[in-house]
């Protein structure tokens, strides 16, 4: 977490006290709420046959 914080990639607000990193409980709850509202990302790799058939049925291009 310390590396992510120094690189600016840490998406959670962190409090540093005496060289230790602390995350407040309400901050974790807010972060989880934000994650639940984000649309799911596509998984890596080749689509399954079921996904291909569903896409075709919806009128998408293979």
C-alpha positions in Angstrom: 0.0 0.0 0.0 2.8 2.4 0.7 4.2 2.0 -2.8 0.7 2.6 -4.3 0.3 5.7 -2.1 3.6 7.2 -3.1 2.8 6.6 -6.8 -0.6 8.1 -6.4 -2.4 4.9 -7.5 -4.1 4.2 -4.1 -7.8 4.9 -4.5 -8.5 4.9 -0.8 -7.8 7.9 1.5 -5.1 6.9 4.0 -4.1 8.6 7.2 -0.4 8.3 8.1 0.6 8.5 11.7 4.1 7.7 13.1 5.0 6.0 9.9 2.0 3.7 9.9 -0.8 3.8 7.4 -4.4 3.7 8.7 -7.6 3.5 6.7 -10.8 4.8 8.4 -13.8 2.5 8.6 -16.2 4.9 6.8 -13.6 5.3 4.1 -13.6 1.6 3.4 -17.5 1.6 3.3 -17.5 4.5 0.8 -14.9 2.7 -1.3 -16.9 -0.5 -1.4 -20.1 1.5 -2.4 -18.2 3.1 -5.3 -17.0 -0.3 -6.5 -20.5 -1.7 -6.5 -21.8 1.1 -8.7 -19.1 0.7 -11.4 -20.0 -1.4 -14.4 -18.2 -4.7 -14.6 -15.2 -4.8 -16.8 -14.8 -7.4 -19.6 -12.8 -10.5 -18.6 -9.6 -11.3 -20.5 -9.4 -14.0 -23.1 -11.6 -15.5 -25.7 -15.3 -15.3 -25.2 -17.2 -18.5 -24.4 -19.6 -20.0 -26.9 -22.5 -18.8 -24.7 -21.2 -15.2 -24.8 -20.8 -15.4 -28.6 -24.3 -16.7 -29.1 -25.8 -14.1 -26.8 -23.9 -11.3 -28.6 -25.2 -12.6 -32.0 -28.8 -12.8 -30.6 -28.5 -9.2 -29.5 -27.5 -8.1 -33.0 -23.9 -7.5 -32.2 -21.0 -8.3 -34.6 -18.9 -11.4 -33.9 
